[in-house]
Amino acid sequence: MAIFGSLNHMSLDDLLPFLSSRDGALELFNLKRLPHVTLYFRKGKLDCVYLGNRPVDALQARSVLGELIEARKGSFEFVPNARLGRCPELLGWPVDRMLISVTTTYDEYAQVADRLPHPETVFKLTNMAVPDDTRLSDFWRRAHIYLQEGASAQQLAAKLGMPVDHARFYLLKLQQLGAVTAARAHATKRKKQQAGVAASLLGSLKKRFFGEGSAWSH
């Protein structure tokens, strides 16, 4: 029996416990920030995530689930015993643990949203050890080849197929672990710093040559 409804009335975090004992596919559509998404479940585990008509890897799957947890607009339909097609990387994530992981990540993101690095700030790898946290290790494995030379959240998001804000979050977490360091500030910040230095030097020269009370010093 198919199950359908609206995310306005039942969010994904309400749906997942209900689906943990069922085999089939949960299709989500009419979403605000995502195309058609299909989640395949089998024996209490999430096996594969399709974005549009293609399966995604573990890192992208986490980003998709993060977006879906937030979604309050869209429709869903669960098709029992739907057959899984091509899926190069079976996830095998237990539904209960996956829900805890995704909601924990969402809560952490909300807490640091105002401290995320600028999308254009370039980071470089400083530690080749793979993080113990699987949420970070998935990102690290895909991103470390680019971080060895230096890459920004904006660049990584484009290369890895994920939202820029998610890449910013992962970079902040890696920076807190000492795995990456900011190698170059973004252009806007550098210009402000240069303008500040220039203004300070000009002020010093005015004081030196025209004196503190001169009309030319203002």
PyMOL commands that place a pseudoatom at each C-alpha (Angstrom):
pseudoatom trace, name=CA, resn=MET, resi=1, chain=A, elem=C, hetatm=0, pos=[0.000, 0.000, 0.000]
pseudoatom trace, name=CA, resn=ALA, resi=2, chain=A, elem=C, hetatm=0, pos=[1.430, 3.360, -1.077]
pseudoatom trace, name=CA, resn=ILE, resi=3, chain=A, elem=C, hetatm=0, pos=[1.675, 6.132, 1.502]
pseudoatom trace, name=CA, resn=PHE, resi=4, chain=A, elem=C, hetatm=0, pos=[1.597, 9.772, 0.439]
pseudoatom trace, name=CA, resn=GLY, resi=5, chain=A, elem=C, hetatm=0, pos=[1.259, 13.218, 1.927]
pseudoatom trace, name=CA, resn=SER, resi=6, chain=A, elem=C, hetatm=0, pos=[2.789, 16.666, 2.351]
pseudoatom trace, name=CA, resn=LEU, resi=7, chain=A, elem=C, hetatm=0, pos=[5.899, 17.785, 4.223]
pseudoatom trace, name=CA, resn=ASN, resi=8, chain=A, elem=C, hetatm=0, pos=[3.758, 20.617, 5.587]
pseudoatom trace, name=CA, resn=HIS, resi=9, chain=A, elem=C, hetatm=0, pos=[1.970, 18.044, 7.738]
pseudoatom trace, name=CA, resn=MET, resi=10, chain=A, elem=C, hetatm=0, pos=[4.663, 15.401, 8.216]
pseudoatom trace, name=CA, resn=SER, resi=11, chain=A, elem=C, hetatm=0, pos=[8.376, 16.298, 8.038]
pseudoatom trace, name=CA, resn=LEU, resi=12, chain=A, elem=C, hetatm=0, pos=[11.139, 13.874, 7.088]
pseudoatom trace, name=CA, resn=ASP, resi=13, chain=A, elem=C, hetatm=0, pos=[12.250, 13.371, 10.696]
pseudoatom trace, name=CA, resn=ASP, resi=14, chain=A, elem=C, hetatm=0, pos=[8.662, 12.292, 11.497]
pseudoatom trace, name=CA, resn=LEU, resi=15, chain=A, elem=C, hetatm=0, pos=[8.575, 9.991, 8.459]
pseudoatom trace, name=CA, resn=LEU, resi=16, chain=A, elem=C, hetatm=0, pos=[11.877, 8.158, 8.934]
pseudoatom trace, name=CA, resn=PRO, resi=17, chain=A, elem=C, hetatm=0, pos=[11.018, 6.227, 12.132]
pseudoatom trace, name=CA, resn=PHE, resi=18, chain=A, elem=C, hetatm=0, pos=[7.832, 5.074, 10.418]
pseudoatom trace, name=CA, resn=LEU, resi=19, chain=A, elem=C, hetatm=0, pos=[9.839, 3.775, 7.431]
pseudoatom trace, name=CA, resn=SER, resi=20, chain=A, elem=C, hetatm=0, pos=[12.553, 2.038, 9.453]
pseudoatom trace, name=CA, resn=SER, resi=21, chain=A, elem=C, hetatm=0, pos=[10.667, -1.263, 9.346]
pseudoatom trace, name=CA, resn=ARG, resi=22, chain=A, elem=C, hetatm=0, pos=[9.617, -1.059, 5.690]
pseudoatom trace, name=CA, resn=ASP, resi=23, chain=A, elem=C, hetatm=0, pos=[11.281, -1.873, 2.374]
pseudoatom trace, name=CA, resn=GLY, resi=24, chain=A, elem=C, hetatm=0, pos=[10.661, 0.425, -0.557]
pseudoatom trace, name=CA, resn=ALA, resi=25, chain=A, elem=C, hetatm=0, pos=[11.269, 3.896, -1.956]
pseudoatom trace, name=CA, resn=LEU, resi=26, chain=A, elem=C, hetatm=0, pos=[10.307, 7.271, -0.528]
pseudoatom trace, name=CA, resn=GLU, resi=27, chain=A, elem=C, hetatm=0, pos=[9.868, 9.771, -3.361]
pseudoatom trace, name=CA, resn=LEU, resi=28, chain=A, elem=C, hetatm=0, pos=[9.933, 13.477, -2.539]
pseudoatom trace, name=CA, resn=PHE, resi=29, chain=A, elem=C, hetatm=0, pos=[8.965, 16.134, -5.069]
pseudoatom trace, name=CA, resn=ASN, resi=30, chain=A, elem=C, hetatm=0, pos=[7.806, 19.759, -5.404]
pseudoatom trace, name=CA, resn=LEU, resi=31, chain=A, elem=C, hetatm=0, pos=[10.697, 20.664, -3.098]
pseudoatom trace, name=CA, resn=LYS, resi=32, chain=A, elem=C, hetatm=0, pos=[11.850, 24.255, -2.805]
pseudoatom trace, name=CA, resn=ARG, resi=33, chain=A, elem=C, hetatm=0, pos=[15.624, 23.777, -3.115]
pseudoatom trace, name=CA, resn=LEU, resi=34, chain=A, elem=C, hetatm=0, pos=[16.000, 20.290, -4.562]
pseudoatom trace, name=CA, resn=PRO, resi=35, chain=A, elem=C, hetatm=0, pos=[14.871, 18.392, -7.641]
pseudoatom trace, name=CA, resn=HIS, resi=36, chain=A, elem=C, hetatm=0, pos=[13.007, 15.095, -7.302]
pseudoatom trace, name=CA, resn=VAL, resi=37, chain=A, elem=C, hetatm=0, pos=[14.627, 12.951, -4.554]
pseudoatom trace, name=CA, resn=THR, resi=38, chain=A, elem=C, hetatm=0, pos=[14.203, 9.199, -3.981]
pseudoatom trace, name=CA, resn=LEU, resi=39, chain=A, elem=C, hetatm=0, pos=[15.348, 7.368, -0.841]
pseudoatom trace, name=CA, resn=TYR, resi=40, chain=A, elem=C, hetatm=0, pos=[15.596, 3.574, -0.999]
pseudoatom trace, name=CA, resn=PHE, resi=41, chain=A, elem=C, hetatm=0, pos=[15.119, 1.589, 2.223]
pseudoatom trace, name=CA, resn=ARG, resi=42, chain=A, elem=C, hetatm=0, pos=[15.772, -2.083, 2.912]
pseudoatom trace, name=CA, resn=LYS, resi=43, chain=A, elem=C, hetatm=0, pos=[15.811, -3.999, 6.197]
pseudoatom trace, name=CA, resn=GLY, resi=44, chain=A, elem=C, hetatm=0, pos=[15.837, -0.888, 8.364]
pseudoatom trace, name=CA, resn=LYS, resi=45, chain=A, elem=C, hetatm=0, pos=[18.635, 0.796, 6.406]
pseudoatom trace, name=CA, resn=LEU, resi=46, chain=A, elem=C, hetatm=0, pos=[18.910, 3.597, 3.875]
pseudoatom trace, name=CA, resn=ASP, resi=47, chain=A, elem=C, hetatm=0, pos=[20.644, 1.961, 0.924]
pseudoatom trace, name=CA, resn=CYS, resi=48, chain=A, elem=C, hetatm=0, pos=[20.718, 4.672, -1.722]
pseudoatom trace, name=CA, resn=VAL, resi=49, chain=A, elem=C, hetatm=0, pos=[19.756, 8.279, -2.442]
pseudoatom trace, name=CA, resn=TYR, resi=50, chain=A, elem=C, hetatm=0, pos=[18.780, 9.437, -5.915]
pseudoatom trace, name=CA, resn=LEU, resi=51, chain=A, elem=C, hetatm=0, pos=[18.886, 13.129, -6.801]
pseudoatom trace, name=CA, resn=GLY, resi=52, chain=A, elem=C, hetatm=0, pos=[16.858, 13.511, -9.957]
pseudoatom trace, name=CA, resn=ASN, resi=53, chain=A, elem=C, hetatm=0, pos=[17.667, 10.413, -12.002]
pseudoatom trace, name=CA, resn=ARG, resi=54, chain=A, elem=C, hetatm=0, pos=[21.133, 9.670, -10.613]
pseudoatom trace, name=CA, resn=PRO, resi=55, chain=A, elem=C, hetatm=0, pos=[22.449, 8.090, -7.410]
pseudoatom trace, name=CA, resn=VAL, resi=56, chain=A, elem=C, hetatm=0, pos=[24.707, 10.226, -5.210]
pseudoatom trace, name=CA, resn=ASP, resi=57, chain=A, elem=C, hetatm=0, pos=[27.686, 9.320, -3.027]
pseudoatom trace, name=CA, resn=ALA, resi=58, chain=A, elem=C, hetatm=0, pos=[27.740, 9.325, 0.790]
pseudoatom trace, name=CA, resn=LEU, resi=59, chain=A, elem=C, hetatm=0, pos=[28.889, 12.943, 1.082]
pseudoatom trace, name=CA, resn=GLN, resi=60, chain=A, elem=C, hetatm=0, pos=[26.201, 14.238, -1.263]
pseudoatom trace, name=CA, resn=ALA, resi=61, chain=A, elem=C, hetatm=0, pos=[23.616, 12.007, 0.427]
pseudoatom trace, name=CA, resn=ARG, resi=62, chain=A, elem=C, hetatm=0, pos=[24.331, 13.718, 3.756]
pseudoatom trace, name=CA, resn=SER, resi=63, chain=A, elem=C, hetatm=0, pos=[23.810, 17.123, 2.128]
pseudoatom trace, name=CA, resn=VAL, resi=64, chain=A, elem=C, hetatm=0, pos=[20.551, 16.006, 0.521]
pseudoatom trace, name=CA, resn=LEU, resi=65, chain=A, elem=C, hetatm=0, pos=[19.266, 14.625, 3.827]
pseudoatom trace, name=CA, resn=GLY, resi=66, chain=A, elem=C, hetatm=0, pos=[20.286, 17.844, 5.589]
pseudoatom trace, name=CA, resn=GLU, resi=67, chain=A, elem=C, hetatm=0, pos=[18.221, 19.839, 3.094]
pseudoatom trace, name=CA, resn=LEU, resi=68, chain=A, elem=C, hetatm=0, pos=[15.269, 17.446, 3.449]
pseudoatom trace, name=CA, resn=ILE, resi=69, chain=A, elem=C, hetatm=0, pos=[15.275, 17.636, 7.248]
pseudoatom trace, name=CA, resn=GLU, resi=70, chain=A, elem=C, hetatm=0, pos=[14.763, 21.401, 6.915]
pseudoatom trace, name=CA, resn=ALA, resi=71, chain=A, elem=C, hetatm=0, pos=[12.121, 21.138, 4.190]
pseudoatom trace, name=CA, resn=ARG, resi=72, chain=A, elem=C, hetatm=0, pos=[8.585, 22.118, 5.146]
pseudoatom trace, name=CA, resn=LYS, resi=73, chain=A, elem=C, hetatm=0, pos=[7.319, 22.432, 1.599]
pseudoatom trace, name=CA, resn=GLY, resi=74, chain=A, elem=C, hetatm=0, pos=[6.906, 19.524, -0.801]
pseudoatom trace, name=CA, resn=SER, resi=75, chain=A, elem=C, hetatm=0, pos=[5.125, 16.229, -1.284]
pseudoatom trace, name=CA, resn=PHE, resi=76, chain=A, elem=C, hetatm=0, pos=[6.067, 12.610, -0.665]
pseudoatom trace, name=CA, resn=GLU, resi=77, chain=A, elem=C, hetatm=0, pos=[4.972, 9.128, -1.640]
pseudoatom trace, name=CA, resn=PHE, resi=78, chain=A, elem=C, hetatm=0, pos=[6.271, 5.848, -0.256]
pseudoatom trace, name=CA, resn=VAL, resi=79, chain=A, elem=C, hetatm=0, pos=[6.180, 2.931, -2.711]
pseudoatom trace, name=CA, resn=PRO, resi=80, chain=A, elem=C, hetatm=0, pos=[6.542, -0.434, -0.912]
pseudoatom trace, name=CA, resn=ASN, resi=81, chain=A, elem=C, hetatm=0, pos=[9.020, -2.955, -2.329]
pseudoatom trace, name=CA, resn=ALA, resi=82, chain=A, elem=C, hetatm=0, pos=[10.205, -0.552, -5.048]
pseudoatom trace, name=CA, resn=ARG, resi=83, chain=A, elem=C, hetatm=0, pos=[13.184, -2.036, -6.828]
pseudoatom trace, name=CA, resn=LEU, resi=84, chain=A, elem=C, hetatm=0, pos=[16.549, -0.309, -6.473]
pseudoatom trace, name=CA, resn=GLY, resi=85, chain=A, elem=C, hetatm=0, pos=[18.306, 0.292, -9.779]
pseudoatom trace, name=CA, resn=ARG, resi=86, chain=A, elem=C, hetatm=0, pos=[21.931, 1.265, -10.298]
pseudoatom trace, name=CA, resn=CYS, resi=87, chain=A, elem=C, hetatm=0, pos=[23.652, 2.388, -7.104]
pseudoatom trace, name=CA, resn=PRO, resi=88, chain=A, elem=C, hetatm=0, pos=[27.486, 2.334, -7.196]
pseudoatom trace, name=CA, resn=GLU, resi=89, chain=A, elem=C, hetatm=0, pos=[27.786, 3.026, -3.462]
pseudoatom trace, name=CA, resn=LEU, resi=90, chain=A, elem=C, hetatm=0, pos=[25.325, 1.242, -1.158]
pseudoatom trace, name=CA, resn=LEU, resi=91, chain=A, elem=C, hetatm=0, pos=[25.084, 3.339, 1.993]
pseudoatom trace, name=CA, resn=GLY, resi=92, chain=A, elem=C, hetatm=0, pos=[23.720, 0.758, 4.419]
pseudoatom trace, name=CA, resn=TRP, resi=93, chain=A, elem=C, hetatm=0, pos=[22.899, 3.428, 7.034]
pseudoatom trace, name=CA, resn=PRO, resi=94, chain=A, elem=C, hetatm=0, pos=[20.618, 2.262, 9.870]
pseudoatom trace, name=CA, resn=VAL, resi=95, chain=A, elem=C, hetatm=0, pos=[17.648, 4.642, 9.793]
pseudoatom trace, name=CA, resn=ASP, resi=96, chain=A, elem=C, hetatm=0, pos=[17.628, 5.431, 13.529]
pseudoatom trace, name=CA, resn=ARG, resi=97, chain=A, elem=C, hetatm=0, pos=[21.354, 6.264, 13.664]
pseudoatom trace, name=CA, resn=MET, resi=98, chain=A, elem=C, hetatm=0, pos=[21.172, 8.182, 10.391]
pseudoatom trace, name=CA, resn=LEU, resi=99, chain=A, elem=C, hetatm=0, pos=[18.372, 10.363, 11.766]
pseudoatom trace, name=CA, resn=ILE, resi=100, chain=A, elem=C, hetatm=0, pos=[20.399, 11.143, 14.912]
pseudoatom trace, name=CA, resn=SER, resi=101, chain=A, elem=C, hetatm=0, pos=[23.487, 11.971, 12.822]
pseudoatom trace, name=CA, resn=VAL, resi=102, chain=A, elem=C, hetatm=0, pos=[21.638, 14.266, 10.423]
pseudoatom trace, name=CA, resn=THR, resi=103, chain=A, elem=C, hetatm=0, pos=[19.696, 16.133, 13.123]
pseudoatom trace, name=CA, resn=THR, resi=104, chain=A, elem=C, hetatm=0, pos=[22.856, 16.515, 15.244]
pseudoatom trace, name=CA, resn=THR, resi=105, chain=A, elem=C, hetatm=0, pos=[24.702, 17.986, 12.260]
pseudoatom trace, name=CA, resn=TYR, resi=106, chain=A, elem=C, hetatm=0, pos=[21.796, 20.355, 11.597]
pseudoatom trace, name=CA, resn=ASP, resi=107, chain=A, elem=C, hetatm=0, pos=[21.821, 21.536, 15.235]
pseudoatom trace, name=CA, resn=GLU, resi=108, chain=A, elem=C, hetatm=0, pos=[25.609, 22.061, 15.130]
pseudoatom trace, name=CA, resn=TYR, resi=109, chain=A, elem=C, hetatm=0, pos=[25.277, 24.009, 11.896]
pseudoatom trace, name=CA, resn=ALA, resi=110, chain=A, elem=C, hetatm=0, pos=[22.643, 26.297, 13.433]
pseudoatom trace, name=CA, resn=GLN, resi=111, chain=A, elem=C, hetatm=0, pos=[24.952, 27.017, 16.385]
pseudoatom trace, name=CA, resn=VAL, resi=112, chain=A, elem=C, hetatm=0, pos=[27.916, 28.096, 14.218]
pseudoatom trace, name=CA, resn=ALA, resi=113, chain=A, elem=C, hetatm=0, pos=[26.064, 29.626, 11.256]
pseudoatom trace, name=CA, resn=ASP, resi=114, chain=A, elem=C, hetatm=0, pos=[27.339, 33.130, 12.108]
pseudoatom trace, name=CA, resn=ARG, resi=115, chain=A, elem=C, hetatm=0, pos=[30.954, 31.913, 12.324]
pseudoatom trace, name=CA, resn=LEU, resi=116, chain=A, elem=C, hetatm=0, pos=[31.212, 30.056, 9.033]
pseudoatom trace, name=CA, resn=PRO, resi=117, chain=A, elem=C, hetatm=0, pos=[34.195, 31.102, 6.884]
pseudoatom trace, name=CA, resn=HIS, resi=118, chain=A, elem=C, hetatm=0, pos=[33.633, 33.285, 3.833]
pseudoatom trace, name=CA, resn=PRO, resi=119, chain=A, elem=C, hetatm=0, pos=[32.906, 31.180, 0.706]
pseudoatom trace, name=CA, resn=GLU, resi=120, chain=A, elem=C, hetatm=0, pos=[36.034, 32.557, -1.001]
pseudoatom trace, name=CA, resn=THR, resi=121, chain=A, elem=C, hetatm=0, pos=[38.488, 32.055, 1.869]
pseudoatom trace, name=CA, resn=VAL, resi=122, chain=A, elem=C, hetatm=0, pos=[41.144, 29.576, 0.722]
pseudoatom trace, name=CA, resn=PHE, resi=123, chain=A, elem=C, hetatm=0, pos=[42.058, 26.704, 3.056]
pseudoatom trace, name=CA, resn=LYS, resi=124, chain=A, elem=C, hetatm=0, pos=[45.031, 24.352, 2.918]
pseudoatom trace, name=CA, resn=LEU, resi=125, chain=A, elem=C, hetatm=0, pos=[45.463, 20.918, 4.451]
pseudoatom trace, name=CA, resn=THR, resi=126, chain=A, elem=C, hetatm=0, pos=[47.747, 20.761, 7.506]
pseudoatom trace, name=CA, resn=ASN, resi=127, chain=A, elem=C, hetatm=0, pos=[47.082, 17.206, 8.705]
pseudoatom trace, name=CA, resn=MET, resi=128, chain=A, elem=C, hetatm=0, pos=[46.757, 14.077, 6.559]
pseudoatom trace, name=CA, resn=ALA, resi=129, chain=A, elem=C, hetatm=0, pos=[45.042, 12.028, 9.306]
pseudoatom trace, name=CA, resn=VAL, resi=130, chain=A, elem=C, hetatm=0, pos=[41.486, 11.028, 8.407]
pseudoatom trace, name=CA, resn=PRO, resi=131, chain=A, elem=C, hetatm=0, pos=[39.011, 12.435, 11.012]
pseudoatom trace, name=CA, resn=ASP, resi=132, chain=A, elem=C, hetatm=0, pos=[37.308, 9.878, 13.252]
pseudoatom trace, name=CA, resn=ASP, resi=133, chain=A, elem=C, hetatm=0, pos=[33.910, 11.517, 12.782]
pseudoatom trace, name=CA, resn=THR, resi=134, chain=A, elem=C, hetatm=0, pos=[32.370, 9.798, 9.733]
pseudoatom trace, name=CA, resn=ARG, resi=135, chain=A, elem=C, hetatm=0, pos=[30.523, 12.988, 8.790]
pseudoatom trace, name=CA, resn=LEU, resi=136, chain=A, elem=C, hetatm=0, pos=[33.873, 14.739, 8.382]
pseudoatom trace, name=CA, resn=SER, resi=137, chain=A, elem=C, hetatm=0, pos=[35.771, 11.755, 6.990]
pseudoatom trace, name=CA, resn=ASP, resi=138, chain=A, elem=C, hetatm=0, pos=[33.413, 11.531, 3.990]
pseudoatom trace, name=CA, resn=PHE, resi=139, chain=A, elem=C, hetatm=0, pos=[34.117, 15.188, 3.214]
pseudoatom trace, name=CA, resn=TRP, resi=140, chain=A, elem=C, hetatm=0, pos=[37.845, 14.859, 3.930]
pseudoatom trace, name=CA, resn=ARG, resi=141, chain=A, elem=C, hetatm=0, pos=[38.283, 11.898, 1.547]
pseudoatom trace, name=CA, resn=ARG, resi=142, chain=A, elem=C, hetatm=0, pos=[36.657, 13.799, -1.309]
pseudoatom trace, name=CA, resn=ALA, resi=143, chain=A, elem=C, hetatm=0, pos=[38.169, 17.213, -0.558]
pseudoatom trace, name=CA, resn=HIS, resi=144, chain=A, elem=C, hetatm=0, pos=[41.736, 16.552, 0.640]
pseudoatom trace, name=CA, resn=ILE, resi=145, chain=A, elem=C, hetatm=0, pos=[43.208, 16.310, -2.873]
pseudoatom trace, name=CA, resn=TYR, resi=146, chain=A, elem=C, hetatm=0, pos=[42.027, 19.879, -3.536]
pseudoatom trace, name=CA, resn=LEU, resi=147, chain=A, elem=C, hetatm=0, pos=[42.942, 21.158, -0.074]
pseudoatom trace, name=CA, resn=GLN, resi=148, chain=A, elem=C, hetatm=0, pos=[46.554, 20.064, -0.542]
pseudoatom trace, name=CA, resn=GLU, resi=149, chain=A, elem=C, hetatm=0, pos=[46.922, 22.870, -3.114]
pseudoatom trace, name=CA, resn=GLY, resi=150, chain=A, elem=C, hetatm=0, pos=[44.413, 25.187, -1.445]
pseudoatom trace, name=CA, resn=ALA, resi=151, chain=A, elem=C, hetatm=0, pos=[40.683, 25.539, -2.103]
pseudoatom trace, name=CA, resn=SER, resi=152, chain=A, elem=C, hetatm=0, pos=[37.730, 27.607, -0.924]
pseudoatom trace, name=CA, resn=ALA, resi=153, chain=A, elem=C, hetatm=0, pos=[34.267, 26.441, 0.114]
pseudoatom trace, name=CA, resn=GLN, resi=154, chain=A, elem=C, hetatm=0, pos=[32.920, 27.860, -3.125]
pseudoatom trace, name=CA, resn=GLN, resi=155, chain=A, elem=C, hetatm=0, pos=[35.395, 25.836, -5.199]
pseudoatom trace, name=CA, resn=LEU, resi=156, chain=A, elem=C, hetatm=0, pos=[34.853, 22.640, -3.189]
pseudoatom trace, name=CA, resn=ALA, resi=157, chain=A, elem=C, hetatm=0, pos=[31.072, 22.923, -3.418]
pseudoatom trace, name=CA, resn=ALA, resi=158, chain=A, elem=C, hetatm=0, pos=[31.303, 23.069, -7.217]
pseudoatom trace, name=CA, resn=LYS, resi=159, chain=A, elem=C, hetatm=0, pos=[33.737, 20.132, -7.430]
pseudoatom trace, name=CA, resn=LEU, resi=160, chain=A, elem=C, hetatm=0, pos=[31.948, 17.911, -4.911]
pseudoatom trace, name=CA, resn=GLY, resi=161, chain=A, elem=C, hetatm=0, pos=[28.357, 18.717, -5.878]
pseudoatom trace, name=CA, resn=MET, resi=162, chain=A, elem=C, hetatm=0, pos=[27.133, 20.084, -2.554]
pseudoatom trace, name=CA, resn=PRO, resi=163, chain=A, elem=C, hetatm=0, pos=[25.710, 23.377, -1.165]
pseudoatom trace, name=CA, resn=VAL, resi=164, chain=A, elem=C, hetatm=0, pos=[28.309, 26.066, -0.433]
pseudoatom trace, name=CA, resn=ASP, resi=165, chain=A, elem=C, hetatm=0, pos=[27.113, 26.472, 3.166]
pseudoatom trace, name=CA, resn=HIS, resi=166, chain=A, elem=C, hetatm=0, pos=[27.649, 22.754, 3.805]
pseudoatom trace, name=CA, resn=ALA, resi=167, chain=A, elem=C, hetatm=0, pos=[31.233, 23.030, 2.518]
pseudoatom trace, name=CA, resn=ARG, resi=168, chain=A, elem=C, hetatm=0, pos=[31.757, 26.079, 4.769]
pseudoatom trace, name=CA, resn=PHE, resi=169, chain=A, elem=C, hetatm=0, pos=[30.504, 24.059, 7.757]
pseudoatom trace, name=CA, resn=TYR, resi=170, chain=A, elem=C, hetatm=0, pos=[32.845, 21.127, 7.054]
pseudoatom trace, name=CA, resn=LEU, resi=171, chain=A, elem=C, hetatm=0, pos=[35.820, 23.464, 6.611]
pseudoatom trace, name=CA, resn=LEU, resi=172, chain=A, elem=C, hetatm=0, pos=[35.060, 25.151, 9.929]
pseudoatom trace, name=CA, resn=LYS, resi=173, chain=A, elem=C, hetatm=0, pos=[34.909, 21.755, 11.673]
pseudoatom trace, name=CA, resn=LEU, resi=174, chain=A, elem=C, hetatm=0, pos=[38.197, 20.670, 10.072]
pseudoatom trace, name=CA, resn=GLN, resi=175, chain=A, elem=C, hetatm=0, pos=[39.771, 23.987, 11.060]
pseudoatom trace, name=CA, resn=GLN, resi=176, chain=A, elem=C, hetatm=0, pos=[38.681, 23.431, 14.674]
pseudoatom trace, name=CA, resn=LEU, resi=177, chain=A, elem=C, hetatm=0, pos=[40.374, 20.010, 14.555]
pseudoatom trace, name=CA, resn=GLY, resi=178, chain=A, elem=C, hetatm=0, pos=[43.583, 21.567, 13.198]
pseudoatom trace, name=CA, resn=ALA, resi=179, chain=A, elem=C, hetatm=0, pos=[43.261, 19.627, 9.931]
pseudoatom trace, name=CA, resn=VAL, resi=180, chain=A, elem=C, hetatm=0, pos=[43.136, 22.751, 7.726]
pseudoatom trace, name=CA, resn=THR, resi=181, chain=A, elem=C, hetatm=0, pos=[44.197, 26.360, 8.037]
pseudoatom trace, name=CA, resn=ALA, resi=182, chain=A, elem=C, hetatm=0, pos=[43.058, 29.521, 6.267]
pseudoatom trace, name=CA, resn=ALA, resi=183, chain=A, elem=C, hetatm=0, pos=[45.822, 30.203, 3.769]
pseudoatom trace, name=CA, resn=ARG, resi=184, chain=A, elem=C, hetatm=0, pos=[44.384, 33.292, 2.131]
pseudoatom trace, name=CA, resn=ALA, resi=185, chain=A, elem=C, hetatm=0, pos=[41.559, 35.629, 3.101]
pseudoatom trace, name=CA, resn=HIS, resi=186, chain=A, elem=C, hetatm=0, pos=[38.931, 36.430, 0.507]
pseudoatom trace, name=CA, resn=ALA, resi=187, chain=A, elem=C, hetatm=0, pos=[39.427, 39.486, -1.693]
pseudoatom trace, name=CA, resn=THR, resi=188, chain=A, elem=C, hetatm=0, pos=[36.922, 41.762, 0.067]
pseudoatom trace, name=CA, resn=LYS, resi=189, chain=A, elem=C, hetatm=0, pos=[38.579, 41.251, 3.428]
pseudoatom trace, name=CA, resn=ARG, resi=190, chain=A, elem=C, hetatm=0, pos=[42.046, 41.898, 1.965]
pseudoatom trace, name=CA, resn=LYS, resi=191, chain=A, elem=C, hetatm=0, pos=[40.853, 45.132, 0.335]
pseudoatom trace, name=CA, resn=LYS, resi=192, chain=A, elem=C, hetatm=0, pos=[39.377, 46.351, 3.630]
pseudoatom trace, name=CA, resn=GLN, resi=193, chain=A, elem=C, hetatm=0, pos=[42.625, 45.515, 5.431]
pseudoatom trace, name=CA, resn=GLN, resi=194, chain=A, elem=C, hetatm=0, pos=[44.668, 47.326, 2.752]
pseudoatom trace, name=CA, resn=ALA, resi=195, chain=A, elem=C, hetatm=0, pos=[42.342, 50.336, 2.891]
pseudoatom trace, name=CA, resn=GLY, resi=196, chain=A, elem=C, hetatm=0, pos=[42.674, 50.449, 6.662]
pseudoatom trace, name=CA, resn=VAL, resi=197, chain=A, elem=C, hetatm=0, pos=[46.479, 50.378, 6.494]
pseudoatom trace, name=CA, resn=ALA, resi=198, chain=A, elem=C, hetatm=0, pos=[46.518, 53.091, 3.799]
pseudoatom trace, name=CA, resn=ALA, resi=199, chain=A, elem=C, hetatm=0, pos=[44.215, 55.339, 5.826]
pseudoatom trace, name=CA, resn=SER, resi=200, chain=A, elem=C, hetatm=0, pos=[46.396, 54.892, 8.911]
pseudoatom trace, name=CA, resn=LEU, resi=201, chain=A, elem=C, hetatm=0, pos=[49.587, 55.794, 7.005]
pseudoatom trace, name=CA, resn=LEU, resi=202, chain=A, elem=C, hetatm=0, pos=[47.926, 58.818, 5.404]
pseudoatom trace, name=CA, resn=GLY, resi=203, chain=A, elem=C, hetatm=0, pos=[46.763, 59.996, 8.814]
pseudoatom trace, name=CA, resn=SER, resi=204, chain=A, elem=C, hetatm=0, pos=[50.290, 59.686, 10.219]
pseudoatom trace, name=CA, resn=LEU, resi=205, chain=A, elem=C, hetatm=0, pos=[51.770, 61.657, 7.305]
pseudoatom trace, name=CA, resn=LYS, resi=206, chain=A, elem=C, hetatm=0, pos=[49.217, 64.451, 7.690]
pseudoatom trace, name=CA, resn=LYS, resi=207, chain=A, elem=C, hetatm=0, pos=[49.996, 64.776, 11.376]
pseudoatom trace, name=CA, resn=ARG, resi=208, chain=A, elem=C, hetatm=0, pos=[53.742, 64.782, 10.703]
pseudoatom trace, name=CA, resn=PHE, resi=209, chain=A, elem=C, hetatm=0, pos=[53.743, 67.427, 7.974]
pseudoatom trace, name=CA, resn=PHE, resi=210, chain=A, elem=C, hetatm=0, pos=[50.749, 69.600, 8.835]
pseudoatom trace, name=CA, resn=GLY, resi=211, chain=A, elem=C, hetatm=0, pos=[50.344, 69.180, 12.559]
pseudoatom trace, name=CA, resn=GLU, resi=212, chain=A, elem=C, hetatm=0, pos=[47.464, 67.989, 14.681]
pseudoatom trace, name=CA, resn=GLY, resi=213, chain=A, elem=C, hetatm=0, pos=[45.375, 71.172, 14.423]
pseudoatom trace, name=CA, resn=SER, resi=214, chain=A, elem=C, hetatm=0, pos=[45.868, 72.031, 10.761]
pseudoatom trace, name=CA, resn=ALA, resi=215, chain=A, elem=C, hetatm=0, pos=[42.804, 72.212, 8.499]
pseudoatom trace, name=CA, resn=TRP, resi=216, chain=A, elem=C, hetatm=0, pos=[44.687, 69.943, 6.044]
pseudoatom trace, name=CA, resn=SER, resi=217, chain=A, elem=C, hetatm=0, pos=[44.884, 67.195, 8.605]
pseudoatom trace, name=CA, resn=HIS, resi=218, chain=A, elem=C, hetatm=0, pos=[41.125, 66.534, 8.303]
for i in range(1, 218): cmd.bond("trace and resi %d" % i, "trace and resi %d" % (i + 1))
show_as sticks, trace
zoom trace
